[in-house]
Amino acid sequence: MGYDDRDNDLDDDADDLDIRKRGGETVPNYLTQAILVTLCCCWPFGIPAIICAAKVNTHLARGEYEQAVRESNNARKWCWVSFMLGILAGLGWLFLQGFSTIH
């Protein structure tokens, strides 16, 4: 298909590839949050957050909006899991330290 064989029917969008973001929405990648929870909270669950966050911009660059949203949601989920487990581990450690000073 050469340059002159382009689709000249501008009203027919069924066969056109649209790589723009839908509705001007942005998709957050949560990379900063993923790095922070990996370093400060619970690194085993922070690593999947970093991996998912890194995939968001790749999918957007390819025009794969649905996959970018899915990876963004996965990154957010893993950030929260890592954050909550880090908080629970910290509270558990404080609890154990409190018991060790009593006895």
KOLLUMFI-488121 format. One line per field, with one value per atom (N, C-alpha, C, O): residue number from 1; z, x, y; atom name. Coordinates in nm, 3 decimals, always signed. Layout:
residues N
n	NUM:...
zz	Z:...
xx	X:...
yy	Y:...
atom	CA:...
end
This chain:
residues 103
n	1:1:1:1:2:2:2:2:3:3:3:3:4:4:4:4:5:5:5:5:6:6:6:6:7:7:7:7:8:8:8:8:9:9:9:9:10:10:10:10:11:11:11:11:12:12:12:12:13:13:13:13:14:14:14:14:15:15:15:15:16:16:16:16:17:17:17:17:18:18:18:18:19:19:19:19:20:20:20:20:21:21:21:21:22:22:22:22:23:23:23:23:24:24:24:24:25:25:25:25:26:26:26:26:27:27:27:27:28:28:28:28:29:29:29:29:30:30:30:30:31:31:31:31:32:32:32:32:33:33:33:33:34:34:34:34:35:35:35:35:36:36:36:36:37:37:37:37:38:38:38:38:39:39:39:39:40:40:40:40:41:41:41:41:42:42:42:42:43:43:43:43:44:44:44:44:45:45:45:45:46:46:46:46:47:47:47:47:48:48:48:48:49:49:49:49:50:50:50:50:51:51:51:51:52:52:52:52:53:53:53:53:54:54:54:54:55:55:55:55:56:56:56:56:57:57:57:57:58:58:58:58:59:59:59:59:60:60:60:60:61:61:61:61:62:62:62:62:63:63:63:63:64:64:64:64:65:65:65:65:66:66:66:66:67:67:67:67:68:68:68:68:69:69:69:69:70:70:70:70:71:71:71:71:72:72:72:72:73:73:73:73:74:74:74:74:75:75:75:75:76:76:76:76:77:77:77:77:78:78:78:78:79:79:79:79:80:80:80:80:81:81:81:81:82:82:82:82:83:83:83:83:84:84:84:84:85:85:85:85:86:86:86:86:87:87:87:87:88:88:88:88:89:89:89:89:90:90:90:90:91:91:91:91:92:92:92:92:93:93:93:93:94:94:94:94:95:95:95:95:96:96:96:96:97:97:97:97:98:98:98:98:99:99:99:99:100:100:100:100:101:101:101:101:102:102:102:102:103:103:103:103
zz	+0.000:+0.000:+0.000:+0.094:-0.103:-0.115:-0.055:-0.001:-0.066:-0.011:-0.078:-0.013:-0.206:-0.280:-0.259:-0.297:-0.198:-0.175:-0.037:+0.013:+0.024:+0.158:+0.155:+0.050:+0.273:+0.289:+0.280:+0.371:+0.173:+0.155:+0.213:+0.210:+0.266:+0.325:+0.471:+0.557:+0.498:+0.633:+0.725:+0.847:+0.668:+0.750:+0.801:+0.898:+0.738:+0.776:+0.871:+0.827:+1.000:+1.099:+1.137:+1.223:+1.077:+1.117:+1.092:+1.168:+0.985:+0.953:+0.991:+0.955:+1.061:+1.102:+1.240:+1.327:+1.258:+1.386:+1.462:+1.414:+1.579:+1.661:+1.782:+1.870:+1.789:+1.898:+2.003:+2.096:+1.992:+2.091:+2.219:+2.217:+2.330:+2.455:+2.444:+2.385:+2.499:+2.489:+2.579:+2.697:+2.524:+2.601:+2.667:+2.759:+2.622:+2.680:+2.821:+2.892:+2.862:+2.995:+3.003:+2.905:+3.121:+3.144:+3.230:+3.308:+3.216:+3.293:+3.388:+3.342:+3.519:+3.612:+3.613:+3.605:+3.622:+3.622:+3.762:+3.778:+3.863:+4.003:+4.024:+4.119:+3.936:+3.949:+4.074:+4.142:+4.104:+4.223:+4.350:+4.437:+4.358:+4.474:+4.484:+4.594:+4.370:+4.370:+4.423:+4.500:+4.382:+4.430:+4.580:+4.653:+4.624:+4.766:+4.854:+4.957:+4.816:+4.899:+4.893:+4.989:+4.783:+4.775:+4.871:+4.939:+4.877:+4.964:+5.111:+5.198:+5.138:+5.276:+5.343:+5.466:+5.269:+5.332:+5.319:+5.410:+5.209:+5.193:+5.052:+4.957:+5.040:+4.907:+4.827:+4.704:+4.887:+4.802:+4.724:+4.615:+4.779:+4.707:+4.635:+4.555:+4.660:+4.588:+4.450:+4.358:+4.436:+4.306:+4.198:+4.088:+4.223:+4.120:+4.089:+3.976:+4.188:+4.164:+4.067:+3.978:+4.082:+3.991:+3.850:+3.753:+3.840:+3.709:+3.637:+3.519:+3.709:+3.648:+3.611:+3.506:+3.699:+3.673:+3.550:+3.474:+3.530:+3.415:+3.284:+3.178:+3.289:+3.167:+3.119:+3.002:+3.206:+3.171:+3.053:+2.955:+3.061:+2.953:+2.823:+2.715:+2.834:+2.714:+2.641:+2.519:+2.716:+2.654:+2.594:+2.486:+2.663:+2.608:+2.480:+2.386:+2.475:+2.354:+2.236:+2.121:+2.264:+2.158:+2.121:+2.023:+2.199:+2.172:+2.237:+2.201:+2.330:+2.397:+2.527:+2.636:+2.513:+2.627:+2.734:+2.853:+2.695:+2.793:+2.874:+2.995:+2.807:+2.878:+2.971:+3.080:+2.930:+3.016:+3.142:+3.251:+3.126:+3.243:+3.334:+3.456:+3.275:+3.354:+3.433:+3.552:+3.370:+3.440:+3.545:+3.650:+3.517:+3.617:+3.740:+3.853:+3.718:+3.831:+3.908:+4.031:+3.837:+3.903:+3.985:+4.098:+3.931:+4.004:+4.131:+4.237:+4.120:+4.237:+4.342:+4.461:+4.297:+4.389:+4.464:+4.586:+4.391:+4.455:+4.546:+4.647:+4.512:+4.602:+4.734:+4.840:+4.727:+4.851:+4.932:+5.054:+4.864:+4.935:+5.007:+5.124:+4.938:+4.998:+5.113:+5.217:+5.096:+5.202:+5.326:+5.437:+5.308:+5.422:+5.494:+5.617:+5.419:+5.483:+5.555:+5.660:+5.501:+5.569:+5.699:+5.800:+5.696:+5.819:+5.922:+6.040:+5.878:+5.971:+6.030:+6.148:+5.948:+5.997:+6.097:+6.199:+6.068:+6.161:+6.293:+6.399:+6.288:+6.412:+6.490:+6.613:+6.419:+6.485:+6.554:+6.665:+6.487:+6.547:+6.672:+6.774:+6.665:+6.783:+6.897:+7.014:+6.863:+6.963:+7.034:+7.156:+6.956:+7.013:+7.096:+7.199:+7.052:+7.131:+7.264:+7.366:+7.262:+7.385:+7.484:+7.605:+7.434:+7.522:+7.578:+7.691:+7.498:+7.546:+7.656:+7.738:+7.661:+7.766:+7.894:+8.002:+7.884:+8.002:+8.084:+8.207:+8.018:+8.088:+8.112:+8.169
xx	+0.086:+0.000:+0.089:+0.166:+0.080:+0.162:+0.094:-0.017:+0.162:+0.111:-0.018:-0.107:-0.031:-0.150:-0.268:-0.380:-0.245:-0.352:-0.416:-0.482:-0.396:-0.452:-0.603:-0.666:-0.661:-0.805:-0.846:-0.817:-0.913:-0.954:-1.091:-1.138:-1.157:-1.290:-1.273:-1.253:-1.281:-1.260:-1.379:-1.364:-1.496:-1.614:-1.621:-1.692:-1.549:-1.552:-1.435:-1.320:-1.465:-1.360:-1.345:-1.263:-1.421:-1.419:-1.284:-1.241:-1.215:-1.088:-0.968:-0.855:-0.990:-0.881:-0.830:-0.907:-0.701:-0.638:-0.625:-0.561:-0.686:-0.681:-0.594:-0.633:-0.477:-0.384:-0.388:-0.306:-0.480:-0.490:-0.554:-0.628:-0.524:-0.590:-0.736:-0.769:-0.820:-0.963:-1.005:-0.973:-1.076:-1.133:-1.030:-1.064:-0.906:-0.804:-0.764:-0.700:-0.802:-0.770:-0.622:-0.561:-0.568:-0.433:-0.441:-0.535:-0.343:-0.338:-0.219:-0.105:-0.243:-0.130:-0.050:-0.107:+0.083:+0.163:+0.206:+0.253:+0.193:+0.223:+0.367:+0.396:+0.459:+0.597:+0.663:+0.738:+0.638:+0.696:+0.649:+0.728:+0.518:+0.463:+0.519:+0.549:+0.533:+0.585:+0.728:+0.763:+0.809:+0.947:+0.951:+1.028:+0.868:+0.866:+0.821:+0.884:+0.714:+0.670:+0.769:+0.780:+0.841:+0.943:+1.057:+1.106:+1.099:+1.210:+1.171:+1.250:+1.050:+1.012:+0.918:+0.911:+0.846:+0.743:+0.772:+0.829:+0.735:+0.745:+0.795:+0.717:+0.925:+0.983:+0.935:+0.928:+0.900:+0.853:+0.726:+0.704:+0.642:+0.521:+0.538:+0.452:+0.645:+0.674:+0.731:+0.712:+0.802:+0.862:+0.756:+0.772:+0.648:+0.543:+0.480:+0.437:+0.473:+0.419:+0.508:+0.457:+0.640:+0.732:+0.719:+0.719:+0.709:+0.698:+0.571:+0.575:+0.458:+0.332:+0.335:+0.286:+0.395:+0.402:+0.487:+0.457:+0.592:+0.679:+0.610:+0.646:+0.513:+0.443:+0.339:+0.299:+0.295:+0.186:+0.225:+0.151:+0.340:+0.380:+0.409:+0.387:+0.459:+0.483:+0.353:+0.345:+0.251:+0.121:+0.061:+0.002:+0.075:+0.022:+0.094:+0.031:+0.224:+0.301:+0.258:+0.264:+0.216:+0.170:+0.025:-0.025:-0.044:-0.185:-0.277:-0.394:-0.226:-0.304:-0.361:-0.311:-0.467:-0.523:-0.578:-0.554:-0.650:-0.709:-0.602:-0.616:-0.496:-0.388:-0.316:-0.273:-0.302:-0.239:-0.321:-0.266:-0.453:-0.540:-0.532:-0.528:-0.528:-0.519:-0.388:-0.389:-0.277:-0.147:-0.142:-0.080:-0.206:-0.212:-0.289:-0.247:-0.400:-0.478:-0.399:-0.406:-0.325:-0.242:-0.131:-0.103:-0.069:+0.036:-0.021:+0.041:-0.139:-0.203:-0.234:-0.213:-0.286:-0.318:-0.194:-0.197:-0.083:+0.038:+0.100:+0.162:+0.084:+0.132:+0.057:+0.118:-0.074:-0.153:-0.122:-0.113:-0.105:-0.072:+0.062:+0.074:+0.160:+0.291:+0.284:+0.347:+0.209:+0.196:+0.130:+0.179:+0.019:-0.054:+0.028:+0.030:+0.095:+0.178:+0.297:+0.339:+0.351:+0.458:+0.411:+0.482:+0.291:+0.234:+0.208:+0.241:+0.149:+0.123:+0.252:+0.258:+0.354:+0.482:+0.544:+0.599:+0.534:+0.586:+0.511:+0.572:+0.379:+0.300:+0.329:+0.335:+0.345:+0.380:+0.515:+0.532:+0.611:+0.742:+0.734:+0.796:+0.658:+0.641:+0.573:+0.609:+0.475:+0.404:+0.499:+0.497:+0.582:+0.679:+0.784:+0.828:+0.826:+0.921:+0.862:+0.930:+0.733:+0.664:+0.657:+0.674:+0.634:+0.629:+0.768:+0.780:+0.870:+1.005:+1.052:+1.135:+1.002:+1.043:+0.964:+1.010:+0.846:+0.763:+0.823:+0.822:+0.874:+0.924:+1.069:+1.130
yy	-0.117:+0.000:+0.122:+0.144:+0.199:+0.318:+0.440:+0.432:+0.549:+0.674:+0.716:+0.772:+0.692:+0.733:+0.639:+0.672:+0.524:+0.428:+0.445:+0.355:+0.561:+0.584:+0.585:+0.599:+0.570:+0.577:+0.724:+0.803:+0.761:+0.900:+0.928:+1.042:+0.826:+0.843:+0.885:+0.800:+1.014:+1.064:+1.040:+1.048:+1.010:+0.986:+0.843:+0.815:+0.752:+0.611:+0.584:+0.574:+0.572:+0.549:+0.403:+0.371:+0.315:+0.175:+0.110:+0.023:+0.150:+0.087:+0.173:+0.140:+0.280:+0.370:+0.332:+0.293:+0.343:+0.316:+0.447:+0.541:+0.454:+0.574:+0.546:+0.469:+0.608:+0.582:+0.691:+0.691:+0.784:+0.891:+0.839:+0.741:+0.906:+0.874:+0.913:+1.016:+0.833:+0.857:+0.972:+0.973:+1.066:+1.175:+1.265:+1.339:+1.261:+1.344:+1.302:+1.379:+1.183:+1.135:+1.097:+1.056:+1.112:+1.064:+0.939:+0.921:+0.854:+0.730:+0.741:+0.747:+0.743:+0.752:+0.623:+0.514:+0.635:+0.512:+0.469:+0.356:+0.552:+0.517:+0.472:+0.399:+0.514:+0.470:+0.527:+0.457:+0.653:+0.714:+0.643:+0.610:+0.620:+0.551:+0.409:+0.362:+0.342:+0.205:+0.200:+0.111:+0.296:+0.299:+0.329:+0.267:+0.423:+0.458:+0.341:+0.315:+0.272:+0.160:+0.044:-0.032:+0.030:-0.074:-0.045:-0.135:+0.080:+0.117:+0.127:+0.092:+0.173:+0.207:+0.107:+0.104:+0.028:-0.055:-0.203:-0.263:-0.261:-0.406:-0.437:-0.441:-0.459:-0.472:-0.591:-0.580:-0.707:-0.817:-0.784:-0.837:-0.697:-0.659:-0.526:-0.487:-0.457:-0.333:-0.358:-0.279:-0.469:-0.501:-0.522:-0.469:-0.599:-0.608:-0.473:-0.449:-0.384:-0.250:-0.174:-0.106:-0.185:-0.118:-0.175:-0.101:-0.306:-0.370:-0.326:-0.291:-0.326:-0.283:-0.135:-0.094:-0.055:+0.089:+0.119:+0.211:+0.042:+0.064:+0.028:+0.080:-0.060:-0.102:-0.001:-0.005:+0.089:+0.182:+0.270:+0.277:+0.337:+0.427:+0.353:+0.406:+0.230:+0.150:+0.121:+0.134:+0.083:+0.055:+0.183:+0.178:+0.294:+0.419:+0.458:+0.506:+0.438:+0.472:+0.385:+0.429:+0.264:+0.174:+0.198:+0.141:+0.281:+0.306:+0.204:+0.196:+0.128:+0.023:+0.080:+0.053:+0.158:+0.231:+0.138:+0.161:+0.035:-0.057:-0.129:-0.146:-0.172:-0.240:-0.143:-0.182:-0.017:+0.083:+0.105:+0.117:+0.111:+0.129:+0.007:+0.021:-0.113:-0.235:-0.239:-0.272:-0.206:-0.206:-0.096:-0.113:+0.017:+0.125:+0.079:+0.104:+0.013:-0.041:-0.146:-0.151:-0.231:-0.332:-0.265:-0.308:-0.162:-0.091:-0.028:-0.035:+0.033:+0.093:-0.014:+0.008:-0.129:-0.238:-0.285:-0.299:-0.309:-0.357:-0.252:-0.286:-0.124:-0.017:-0.022:-0.013:-0.038:-0.044:-0.169:-0.163:-0.283:-0.407:-0.390:-0.425:-0.338:-0.317:-0.218:-0.239:-0.111:-0.010:-0.068:-0.050:-0.139:-0.195:-0.302:-0.306:-0.388:-0.489:-0.427:-0.477:-0.320:-0.249:-0.187:-0.192:-0.128:-0.070:-0.180:-0.163:-0.291:-0.403:-0.459:-0.491:-0.472:-0.523:-0.425:-0.466:-0.297:-0.196:-0.196:-0.185:-0.206:-0.212:-0.339:-0.337:-0.450:-0.576:-0.567:-0.616:-0.504:-0.487:-0.400:-0.432:-0.289:-0.203:-0.279:-0.263:-0.360:-0.440:-0.535:-0.547:-0.604:-0.696:-0.624:-0.676:-0.506:-0.428:-0.384:-0.379:-0.352:-0.314:-0.429:-0.408:-0.549:-0.665:-0.700:-0.747:-0.676:-0.712:-0.618:-0.658:-0.495:-0.403:-0.425:-0.388:-0.486:-0.512:-0.625:-0.620:-0.727:-0.846:-0.834:-0.924
atom	N:CA:C:O:N:CA:C:O:N:CA:C:O:N:CA:C:O:N:CA:C:O:N:CA:C:O:N:CA:C:O:N:CA:C:O:N:CA:C:O:N:CA:C:O:N:CA:C:O:N:CA:C:O:N:CA:C:O:N:CA:C:O:N:CA:C:O:N:CA:C:O:N:CA:C:O:N:CA:C:O:N:CA:C:O:N:CA:C:O:N:CA:C:O:N:CA:C:O:N:CA:C:O:N:CA:C:O:N:CA:C:O:N:CA:C:O:N:CA:C:O:N:CA:C:O:N:CA:C:O:N:CA:C:O:N:CA:C:O:N:CA:C:O:N:CA:C:O:N:CA:C:O:N:CA:C:O:N:CA:C:O:N:CA:C:O:N:CA:C:O:N:CA:C:O:N:CA:C:O:N:CA:C:O:N:CA:C:O:N:CA:C:O:N:CA:C:O:N:CA:C:O:N:CA:C:O:N:CA:C:O:N:CA:C:O:N:CA:C:O:N:CA:C:O:N:CA:C:O:N:CA:C:O:N:CA:C:O:N:CA:C:O:N:CA:C:O:N:CA:C:O:N:CA:C:O:N:CA:C:O:N:CA:C:O:N:CA:C:O:N:CA:C:O:N:CA:C:O:N:CA:C:O:N:CA:C:O:N:CA:C:O:N:CA:C:O:N:CA:C:O:N:CA:C:O:N:CA:C:O:N:CA:C:O:N:CA:C:O:N:CA:C:O:N:CA:C:O:N:CA:C:O:N:CA:C:O:N:CA:C:O:N:CA:C:O:N:CA:C:O:N:CA:C:O:N:CA:C:O:N:CA:C:O:N:CA:C:O:N:CA:C:O:N:CA:C:O:N:CA:C:O:N:CA:C:O:N:CA:C:O:N:CA:C:O:N:CA:C:O:N:CA:C:O:N:CA:C:O:N:CA:C:O:N:CA:C:O:N:CA:C:O:N:CA:C:O:N:CA:C:O:N:CA:C:O:N:CA:C:O:N:CA:C:O:N:CA:C:O:N:CA:C:O:N:CA:C:O:N:CA:C:O
end
